[in-house]
Amino acid sequence: MKKKISVYLGVIIPVLLGAGLTYYTYSTFSEEQRAQMKGYFISANYNFVIVSLVIAIIGYALRAYRWKYTLAQIGSYPSFTLNFLAVSVGYFVNLSVPRAGEVSRALILKKYKEVPFDKAFGTIIAERIVDLFLLLSFILVAIIMEFHTLKNFLLQHIPIQKLFLLMAFGFCSFIVLILLYKYSKLNLVILVKSKIEGLKEGILSVYNIPNKWKFFTLTLLIWLSYFLMFYLMIFSLDATSSINIGTVVVAFVIGGLTMTFTNGGFGFFPVLIAKILFLYGISLEAGNAFGWIVWTSQLLITVLLGIFAFLILPIVTRKK
């Protein structure tokens, strides 16, 4: 019962926070500002949105195709179709609980292909570690290109003292966990160790695959699709069509971090994107309209592909 409550709270609380932030933000706008935002939505060029969504689907396919390399290393060879459907379900599930989609991907392979969960999950963790390095690369590029503007934004919106306290707490907790893992004889710790051994095989799969360059090339293409998907969106509004590439990189990084650590960016994504663009002279009305166009279009493709995957999985695999 307690576990169910914690799961529900993990979904409900972020959604309520996002809804509250959305309500607070738009309650501060005047009727004139809301009318301006509505005008941006009406006058937007949705051809760029459609092209962006096509690139999003290509990104899904690239991620599904890349997954076969790490899965092959642990002796599993699911079809591209199953991988694509699992990836689609994973993105969809992430809308409820951040990063829960990775668990659902591994569970789908366990259910339909009888791949051990810990090994399948290990391959996904391996992918995410590589993706993390790509995200860090984008962050580094953003810092180099727009250092002064980005520094001012962070100082205005992130409490530095609390951040340092959180980092110190995290470091101490990490040391305690390492000591427990190494020296504890508790049954729970021993069980965790056995599960981690299964994860190791999956995680190390990325380092042992014979086609490393193909894997990393696909990784670059995946992230290129993410960036192009975001970049093309700026041309949907006249107000944002002239922003430079440095601004796009910064907004892309902030948007990516927001999507990673929240329920698909609900409530947070448009607001933070608008604040970033405001630093570069884009009005809050245009920035919010742009943020909502990007977010809602991505939400649409995530929901449609997720529902489609849920419905088609039993048919494709001929399993209830």
NUTOR-95252 format. One record per residue (C-alpha): y, x, z negated; residue in one letter. Coordinates in Angstrom, 1 decimal. Each point is the difference from the previous one (the first is absolute). Layout:
// NUTOR-95252
+--------+--------+--------+----+
|     py |     px |     pz | aa |
+--------+--------+--------+----+
|      Y |      X |      Z |  A |
...
+--------+--------+--------+----+
This chain:
// NUTOR-95252
+--------+--------+--------+----+
|     py |     px |     pz | aa |
+--------+--------+--------+----+
|    0.0 |    0.0 |    0.0 |  M |
|    2.4 |    2.8 |   -1.0 |  K |
|   -0.8 |    1.8 |    3.3 |  K |
|    0.8 |   -3.1 |    2.0 |  K |
|    3.3 |   -0.5 |   -1.9 |  I |
|    1.0 |    3.7 |    0.7 |  S |
|   -0.8 |   -0.4 |    3.7 |  V |
|    2.1 |   -3.2 |    0.2 |  Y |
|    2.9 |    1.6 |   -1.8 |  L |
|   -0.3 |    3.0 |    2.3 |  G |
|    0.7 |   -2.3 |    2.9 |  V |
|    2.4 |   -2.5 |   -1.6 |  I |
|    2.4 |    2.4 |   -1.8 |  I |
|    0.9 |    2.1 |    3.1 |  P |
|    0.5 |   -3.2 |    2.0 |  V |
|    2.2 |   -1.5 |   -2.6 |  L |
|    2.0 |    3.2 |   -0.2 |  L |
|    0.4 |    0.0 |    3.7 |  G |
|    1.0 |   -3.7 |    0.1 |  A |
|    2.5 |    0.6 |   -2.8 |  G |
|    1.5 |    3.0 |    1.7 |  L |
|    0.3 |   -2.0 |    3.2 |  T |
|    1.7 |   -2.9 |   -1.8 |  Y |
|    2.4 |    2.2 |   -1.9 |  Y |
|    1.0 |    1.9 |    3.1 |  T |
|    0.8 |   -3.0 |    2.1 |  Y |
|    1.6 |   -1.9 |   -2.8 |  S |
|    2.7 |    2.7 |    0.1 |  T |
|    0.8 |   -0.7 |    3.6 |  F |
|    2.7 |   -2.5 |    0.9 |  S |
|   -0.5 |   -2.8 |    2.4 |  E |
|    1.8 |    2.0 |    2.7 |  E |
|   -2.4 |    2.9 |   -0.5 |  Q |
|   -3.0 |   -2.2 |    0.2 |  R |
|    1.3 |   -1.5 |    3.2 |  A |
|    0.5 |    3.5 |    1.4 |  Q |
|   -3.6 |    0.9 |   -0.9 |  M |
|   -1.3 |   -3.2 |    1.7 |  K |
|    2.0 |    1.0 |    3.1 |  G |
|   -1.8 |    3.4 |    0.1 |  Y |
|   -3.3 |   -1.7 |   -0.1 |  F |
|    0.9 |   -2.4 |    2.8 |  I |
|    1.5 |    2.7 |    2.3 |  S |
|   -2.8 |    2.6 |   -0.6 |  A |
|   -1.8 |    1.3 |    3.0 |  N |
|   -3.6 |   -0.9 |   -0.9 |  Y |
|   -1.4 |    1.9 |    3.1 |  N |
|    0.2 |    3.2 |   -2.1 |  F |
|   -1.7 |   -1.8 |   -2.9 |  V |
|   -2.9 |   -1.0 |    2.3 |  I |
|   -0.4 |    3.6 |    1.3 |  V |
|    0.1 |    1.2 |   -3.5 |  S |
|   -2.8 |   -2.3 |   -1.0 |  L |
|   -2.1 |    1.1 |    2.9 |  V |
|    0.4 |    3.6 |   -1.2 |  I |
|   -1.0 |   -1.2 |   -3.5 |  A |
|   -3.3 |   -1.3 |    1.4 |  I |
|   -0.5 |    3.3 |    1.8 |  I |
|    0.5 |    1.7 |   -3.4 |  G |
|   -2.8 |   -2.2 |   -1.5 |  Y |
|   -2.3 |    1.0 |    2.8 |  A |
|    0.8 |    3.7 |   -0.4 |  L |
|   -0.7 |   -0.2 |   -3.7 |  R |
|   -3.3 |   -1.7 |    0.7 |  A |
|   -1.0 |    2.5 |    2.6 |  Y |
|    0.9 |    3.0 |   -2.3 |  R |
|   -2.1 |   -1.4 |   -2.8 |  W |
|   -3.2 |    0.6 |    2.1 |  K |
|    0.3 |    3.7 |   -0.4 |  Y |
|   -0.1 |    0.1 |   -3.8 |  T |
|   -2.7 |   -2.7 |   -0.1 |  L |
|   -2.2 |    1.9 |    2.4 |  A |
|    0.2 |    3.0 |   -2.4 |  Q |
|   -1.7 |   -2.1 |   -2.7 |  I |
|   -2.6 |   -1.3 |    2.5 |  G |
|    1.5 |   -3.4 |    0.7 |  S |
|    0.8 |   -1.3 |    3.5 |  Y |
|    1.6 |   -3.5 |   -0.1 |  P |
|    1.4 |   -1.4 |    3.2 |  S |
|    3.6 |    0.3 |    0.9 |  F |
|    0.3 |   -3.8 |   -0.3 |  T |
|   -1.2 |    0.0 |   -3.6 |  L |
|    2.3 |    2.9 |   -0.9 |  N |
|    3.0 |   -1.9 |    1.6 |  F |
|   -0.8 |   -3.2 |   -1.8 |  L |
|   -0.4 |    1.9 |   -3.3 |  A |
|    3.3 |    1.7 |    0.5 |  V |
|    1.7 |   -3.4 |    0.8 |  S |
|   -1.5 |   -1.5 |   -3.2 |  V |
|    1.2 |    3.0 |   -2.0 |  G |
|    3.6 |   -0.3 |    1.1 |  Y |
|   -0.2 |   -3.8 |   -0.7 |  F |
|   -1.4 |    0.6 |   -3.5 |  V |
|    2.8 |    2.5 |   -0.8 |  N |
|    2.4 |   -2.9 |    0.2 |  L |
|   -1.5 |   -1.2 |   -3.3 |  S |
|   -0.7 |    3.1 |   -2.0 |  V |
|    1.4 |    3.4 |    1.1 |  P |
|   -2.7 |    2.3 |    1.3 |  R |
|   -2.7 |   -2.6 |   -0.6 |  A |
|   -0.6 |    0.0 |    3.7 |  G |
|   -1.7 |    3.3 |   -0.1 |  E |
|   -2.6 |   -1.5 |   -2.4 |  V |
|   -0.5 |   -3.0 |    2.3 |  S |
|   -0.6 |    2.4 |    3.0 |  R |
|   -2.8 |    1.8 |   -1.8 |  A |
|   -1.5 |   -3.3 |   -1.3 |  L |
|   -0.2 |   -1.4 |    3.6 |  I |
|   -2.0 |    3.0 |    1.1 |  L |
|   -2.2 |   -0.3 |   -3.0 |  K |
|   -0.6 |   -3.7 |    0.8 |  K |
|   -0.4 |    0.1 |    3.8 |  Y |
|   -1.3 |    3.6 |    0.6 |  K |
|   -1.6 |    0.8 |   -3.4 |  E |
|    2.2 |    3.1 |   -0.4 |  V |
|    0.1 |    1.2 |   -3.7 |  P |
|    3.3 |   -1.2 |   -1.4 |  F |
|    0.9 |    3.3 |   -1.7 |  D |
|   -0.6 |    2.0 |    3.2 |  K |
|    1.9 |   -2.5 |    2.2 |  A |
|    2.9 |   -0.1 |   -2.5 |  F |
|    0.0 |    3.8 |   -0.1 |  G |
|    0.6 |    0.2 |    3.8 |  T |
|    2.9 |   -2.4 |   -0.4 |  I |
|    1.5 |    2.1 |   -2.9 |  I |
|   -0.4 |    3.1 |    2.3 |  A |
|    2.0 |   -1.9 |    2.7 |  E |
|    2.7 |   -0.9 |   -2.5 |  R |
|    0.3 |    3.6 |   -1.2 |  I |
|    0.7 |    1.1 |    3.6 |  V |
|    2.4 |   -2.9 |    0.5 |  D |
|    1.7 |    1.0 |   -3.2 |  L |
|    0.8 |    3.4 |    1.5 |  F |
|    1.4 |   -1.7 |    3.1 |  L |
|    2.2 |   -2.2 |   -2.2 |  L |
|    1.2 |    3.0 |   -2.0 |  L |
|    0.8 |    1.7 |    3.4 |  S |
|    2.2 |   -3.0 |    0.9 |  F |
|    1.7 |    0.2 |   -3.4 |  I |
|    0.7 |    3.7 |    0.5 |  L |
|    1.4 |   -0.7 |    3.4 |  V |
|    2.2 |   -2.8 |   -1.4 |  A |
|    1.2 |    2.3 |   -2.8 |  I |
|    0.9 |    2.8 |    2.4 |  I |
|    1.7 |   -2.3 |    2.5 |  M |
|    1.9 |   -2.2 |   -2.4 |  E |
|    0.1 |    2.0 |   -3.3 |  F |
|    3.4 |   -1.1 |   -1.3 |  H |
|   -0.3 |   -3.7 |    0.8 |  T |
|   -3.5 |   -0.2 |   -1.3 |  L |
|    1.0 |    1.9 |   -3.2 |  K |
|    2.8 |   -2.5 |   -0.7 |  N |
|   -2.4 |   -3.0 |    0.6 |  F |
|   -2.6 |    1.4 |   -2.4 |  L |
|    2.6 |    0.8 |   -2.7 |  L |
|    1.4 |   -3.6 |    0.3 |  Q |
|   -3.3 |   -1.9 |   -0.1 |  H |
|   -2.5 |    2.1 |   -2.0 |  I |
|    0.5 |    0.8 |   -3.7 |  P |
|   -0.7 |    3.7 |    0.0 |  I |
|   -0.6 |    0.3 |   -3.8 |  Q |
|   -2.7 |   -2.7 |    0.1 |  K |
|   -1.5 |    1.7 |    3.1 |  L |
|   -0.4 |    3.3 |   -1.9 |  F |
|   -1.5 |   -1.8 |   -3.0 |  L |
|   -2.5 |   -1.8 |    2.3 |  L |
|   -0.9 |    3.3 |    1.6 |  M |
|   -0.5 |    1.7 |   -3.4 |  A |
|   -2.2 |   -3.0 |   -1.2 |  F |
|   -2.0 |    0.2 |    3.2 |  G |
|   -0.6 |    3.7 |   -0.3 |  F |
|   -1.2 |   -0.3 |   -3.6 |  C |
|   -2.3 |   -2.9 |    0.9 |  S |
|   -1.4 |    2.1 |    2.9 |  F |
|   -0.8 |    2.9 |   -2.4 |  I |
|   -1.7 |   -2.4 |   -2.4 |  V |
|   -2.1 |   -1.6 |    2.8 |  L |
|   -1.1 |    3.5 |    1.2 |  I |
|   -1.1 |    1.0 |   -3.5 |  L |
|   -1.9 |   -3.3 |   -0.5 |  L |
|   -1.7 |    0.4 |    3.4 |  Y |
|   -1.0 |    3.6 |   -0.7 |  K |
|   -1.1 |   -0.2 |   -3.7 |  Y |
|   -0.7 |   -3.6 |   -0.9 |  S |
|   -3.6 |   -1.2 |   -0.5 |  K |
|    0.9 |   -3.7 |   -0.1 |  L |
|   -2.2 |   -2.3 |    2.1 |  N |
|    3.0 |   -1.4 |    1.8 |  L |
|    1.2 |    3.5 |    1.0 |  V |
|   -3.5 |    1.0 |    1.2 |  I |
|   -0.1 |   -3.2 |    2.1 |  L |
|    3.4 |    0.9 |    1.5 |  V |
|   -1.2 |    3.5 |    0.8 |  K |
|   -3.0 |   -1.4 |    1.9 |  S |
|    2.3 |   -2.3 |    2.0 |  K |
|    2.4 |    2.9 |    0.8 |  I |
|   -2.9 |    2.0 |    1.4 |  E |
|   -0.4 |   -2.7 |    2.6 |  G |
|    3.7 |    0.0 |    0.7 |  L |
|    0.0 |    3.7 |    0.5 |  K |
|   -2.3 |   -0.2 |    2.9 |  E |
|    2.3 |   -2.6 |    1.7 |  G |
|    3.2 |    2.0 |   -0.9 |  I |
|   -1.4 |    3.3 |    1.3 |  L |
|   -1.1 |   -1.7 |    3.2 |  S |
|    3.4 |    0.6 |    1.5 |  V |
|   -0.4 |    3.8 |   -0.5 |  Y |
|   -3.5 |    0.1 |    1.4 |  N |
|    0.4 |   -2.1 |    3.1 |  I |
|   -0.7 |    2.0 |    3.2 |  P |
|    2.9 |   -1.7 |    1.9 |  N |
|    2.8 |    0.9 |   -2.4 |  K |
|    2.6 |    0.3 |    2.8 |  W |
|   -0.8 |   -3.4 |    1.3 |  K |
|    0.3 |   -1.4 |   -3.5 |  F |
|    3.3 |    1.6 |   -0.6 |  F |
|    1.3 |   -1.0 |    3.5 |  T |
|   -0.9 |   -3.6 |   -0.7 |  L |
|    1.8 |    0.3 |   -3.4 |  T |
|    3.2 |    1.2 |    1.8 |  L |
|   -0.3 |   -2.9 |    2.5 |  L |
|   -0.4 |   -2.5 |   -2.9 |  I |
|    3.1 |    1.2 |   -1.7 |  W |
|    1.8 |    0.2 |    3.4 |  L |
|   -0.9 |   -3.7 |    0.5 |  S |
|    1.4 |   -0.8 |   -3.5 |  Y |
|    3.3 |    1.7 |    0.8 |  F |
|    0.4 |   -1.4 |    3.5 |  L |
|   -0.8 |   -3.5 |   -1.4 |  M |
|    3.0 |    0.4 |   -2.4 |  F |
|    2.2 |    1.9 |    2.5 |  Y |
|   -0.2 |   -2.7 |    2.7 |  L |
|    1.1 |   -2.6 |   -2.5 |  M |
|    3.5 |    1.5 |   -0.2 |  I |
|    0.7 |   -1.2 |    3.6 |  F |
|   -0.7 |   -3.6 |   -1.0 |  S |
|    3.5 |   -0.2 |   -1.4 |  L |
|    3.2 |    1.2 |    1.5 |  D |
|    1.3 |    1.1 |   -3.4 |  A |
|   -2.9 |    2.4 |   -0.6 |  T |
|   -0.7 |    1.1 |    3.6 |  S |
|    2.4 |    3.0 |   -0.2 |  S |
|   -1.2 |    1.6 |   -3.2 |  I |
|   -1.2 |    3.6 |    0.3 |  N |
|   -3.5 |    1.4 |   -0.3 |  I |
|    0.7 |    1.5 |   -3.4 |  G |
|    0.9 |   -3.4 |   -1.4 |  T |
|   -3.1 |   -1.5 |    1.5 |  V |
|   -2.2 |    2.7 |   -1.7 |  V |
|    1.6 |   -0.7 |   -3.4 |  V |
|   -0.4 |   -3.7 |    0.3 |  A |
|   -3.6 |    0.4 |    1.3 |  F |
|   -0.9 |    2.2 |   -3.1 |  V |
|    1.6 |   -2.4 |   -2.5 |  I |
|   -1.7 |   -3.0 |    1.7 |  G |
|   -3.4 |    1.8 |    0.1 |  G |
|    0.2 |    0.9 |   -3.7 |  L |
|    1.0 |   -3.6 |   -0.8 |  T |
|   -3.0 |   -1.4 |    2.0 |  M |
|   -2.3 |    2.5 |   -1.8 |  T |
|    0.9 |   -0.8 |   -3.6 |  F |
|    0.7 |   -3.8 |    0.2 |  T |
|   -1.8 |   -3.0 |    1.4 |  N |
|    0.7 |    0.7 |    3.6 |  G |
|    3.7 |    0.5 |   -0.9 |  G |
|    0.6 |   -3.7 |   -0.8 |  F |
|    3.6 |   -0.4 |   -1.2 |  G |
|    0.6 |    3.7 |   -0.3 |  F |
|   -0.3 |    1.2 |    3.6 |  F |
|    3.0 |   -1.9 |    1.6 |  P |
|    2.3 |    0.7 |   -3.0 |  V |
|   -0.7 |    3.8 |   -0.1 |  L |
|    0.2 |    0.3 |    3.8 |  I |
|    3.4 |   -1.8 |   -0.1 |  A |
|    1.3 |    2.4 |   -2.8 |  K |
|   -1.1 |    3.0 |    2.1 |  I |
|    1.7 |   -1.2 |    3.1 |  L |
|    3.1 |   -0.9 |   -2.0 |  F |
|    0.4 |    3.7 |   -0.8 |  L |
|    0.3 |    0.6 |    3.7 |  Y |
|    2.6 |   -2.7 |    0.7 |  G |
|   -2.2 |   -2.9 |    0.9 |  I |
|    1.1 |   -3.2 |   -1.8 |  S |
|   -2.2 |   -1.5 |   -2.6 |  L |
|   -0.4 |   -3.2 |    2.0 |  E |
|   -1.3 |    1.9 |    3.0 |  A |
|   -2.1 |    2.3 |   -2.1 |  G |
|   -1.7 |   -2.9 |   -1.8 |  N |
|   -0.6 |   -1.8 |    3.3 |  A |
|   -1.5 |    3.1 |    1.4 |  F |
|   -2.2 |    0.5 |   -3.0 |  G |
|   -1.3 |   -3.5 |    0.1 |  W |
|   -0.7 |    0.1 |    3.7 |  I |
|   -2.0 |    3.2 |   -0.5 |  V |
|   -1.8 |   -1.3 |   -3.1 |  W |
|   -0.8 |   -3.5 |    1.2 |  T |
|   -1.3 |    1.2 |    3.4 |  S |
|   -2.3 |    2.5 |   -1.7 |  Q |
|   -1.1 |   -2.7 |   -2.5 |  L |
|   -0.8 |   -2.3 |    3.0 |  L |
|   -2.3 |    2.5 |    1.7 |  I |
|   -1.6 |    1.0 |   -3.3 |  T |
|   -0.8 |   -3.6 |   -0.9 |  V |
|   -1.2 |   -1.1 |    3.5 |  L |
|   -2.3 |    3.1 |    0.4 |  L |
|   -1.2 |   -0.3 |   -3.6 |  G |
|   -1.0 |   -3.7 |    0.4 |  I |
|   -1.5 |    0.6 |    3.4 |  F |
|   -2.1 |    2.9 |   -1.5 |  A |
|   -1.2 |   -2.2 |   -2.9 |  F |
|   -1.1 |   -2.7 |    2.4 |  L |
|   -1.6 |    2.2 |    2.6 |  I |
|   -1.9 |    2.4 |   -2.2 |  L |
|   -3.0 |   -2.3 |   -0.7 |  P |
|   -0.2 |   -0.8 |    3.8 |  I |
|    0.2 |    3.6 |    1.1 |  V |
|   -2.5 |    1.3 |   -2.6 |  T |
|   -2.1 |   -3.2 |    0.2 |  R |
|    0.0 |   -0.1 |   -3.8 |  K |
|    1.3 |   -2.6 |   -2.4 |  K |
+--------+--------+--------+----+
